Amino acid sequence: MKTGKISALLLALGVSFAYASAQVQSGQDGVDEAAFEQAQRISQAFHQTAQHSLPATVKIVVRHGSNALNDAKSKLPFADLLPEIPDKSLIEGGGSGFIVDPSGIVVTNNHVVAASELGKTISVELNDGRRFDAKKIVRDEKADVAVVLIESSEPLPCLTFADSDLVNIGDWALAIGNPFMLGSSVSAGVVSAKERFVEKDAKLFIQTDAAINPGNSGGPLVNLRGEVVGINTAIASNNGAYQGVGFAIPSNVARWAYRQLVEKGKVERAFLGAEISSVSYDESRRLGIPPQTGVRIGAPFKESPAAKAGLRSNDVILELDGKKVESPELFSAMVERVDVTHDHTLKVLRDSGGVPVDFTIRFEIKPDNYVGVPMTEKMVEKGAHYIDKSWGVMLILPTPDSLARLGADNAEGLVVLNATPGGAAYRAGLRSGSLITKVGGRVVKTFDEYETAKAETASDDGVEIEFILKKETKTIKLPAKK
């Protein structure tokens, strides 16, 4: 080895030894101050966010009505000798929420306060120990958002909403609430994914690895500015507790829903009026559009916004008001929140190619229990159909041709002509083109058999439905009242 190379090697080793020695010396004297200060700044950011958010985050407690229980007890023999039932023994559960207006507007999940319909009382407890009885509760089951109104003699601390569309994957996020009803708690993590579709809930969520456990539902997911980016709602878990995958309703959806609940007492949603489906990778290549772009529509429903705009079956919608359409779930979420007081623009690809065309459409508010009637179905026009508004399905009698198309040549049942998106059946997994074979364990071949089976087999757990979809037999449960 040449002398110059040896000198260079010794010099490099000398620098390495000197650096290592300095590191050891730093370790002997204490921590690396620069690294410590950097970590301390992050810790301070978390601290400030928590201090800002905790006062406006509340515990929501569900109790049996103490008066009702004590009244029932009073009917017992020698009731005057029995003690009053203490309030604390009546606690059944609850969750979290957060104040969004100093007058006393609390936002939470619908499922946290749904028990109020059963005569149970709801109270709101602040981080400083103050407790308020709920004066009014307004809920929306589909969005899983609820508003609890309380009265205070002085302004209450509150949080503001951030724009969830601006949230990025990897952003810091803090989940605040009352896990296992222990009291105020803060957990830190990041935004793991956006627009995560959970089919069971038929909703788009923000996914986070910040710890979310039972009791956290309804609490805020906040950014480092202390702004709400979501409502902690659900977890994916094999054991019912935190396993690193939590879901929050995006703040833009929560804000849209809560404002309508306050102003109108219910949430009104716009609709297109046609079934939509995704565009496969092979289809996108054939159409000359990027993968994961566009939704294909079925036959527009009669008198629907889609029909009035001139849309046709097999049109592919690429954009809504200049915003790219990426999936049926995202498009549905975009449509339901549009302003119905003015026109909107759809960029549509027609006839499997060519240049996209702009269509002007005026969306409308979807009527309650709406079930669309496809324009092209001759059987429907003749009246040979059955509409079940409670589940959101339209049924027709099968024909040999329709059974062959469904891949159920030897089966018997009723064909689902339309399962309305957002309806109970759709959320449970029933789709247009399904063949319902059994209701409540009973074979159904006529509309009368369907109606009777549904009524006579209903229970608190719902009604079991067996159906064939794409040659696969599936079973679901749909809600029903006795």
PyMOL commands that set and color helices and strands:
alter all, ss='L'
color gray80, all
select helices_A, chain A and resi 3-29+33-56+66-73+79-81+87-90+110-118+164-166+179-181+251-264+281-287+305-309+328-336+378-381+400-406+424-428+447-456
alter helices_A, ss='H'
color red, helices_A
select strands_A, chain A and resi 57-63+91-101+105-108+121-125+131-133+136-140+145-149+172-177+185-198+203-208+220-222+228-235+246-250+270-271+276-278+295-297+316-320+323-324+344-349+357-361+364-365+385-388+393-396+414-419+435-439+442-443+463-469+472-478
alter strands_A, ss='S'
color yellow, strands_A
deselect
rebuild
show_as cartoon
